């Protein structure tokens, strides 16, 4: 799967929005740092797991 097709997936954009929400929550103080890190890592995992399953 190349970058063009990855950007067209809902999973990618959901992961990106999760990372943005985690950063925003940490910066504004709405989330404690541990929760923000867990949310960001989980969102990134969703993107890369989707890519790995598509290649496999």
Buried (B, 14 or more C-beta within 10 A) or exposed (E): EEEEEBEEBEBBEBBBEBBEBBBEBBEEEEBEEEEBEEBBEEBBEBBEEBBEEEEE
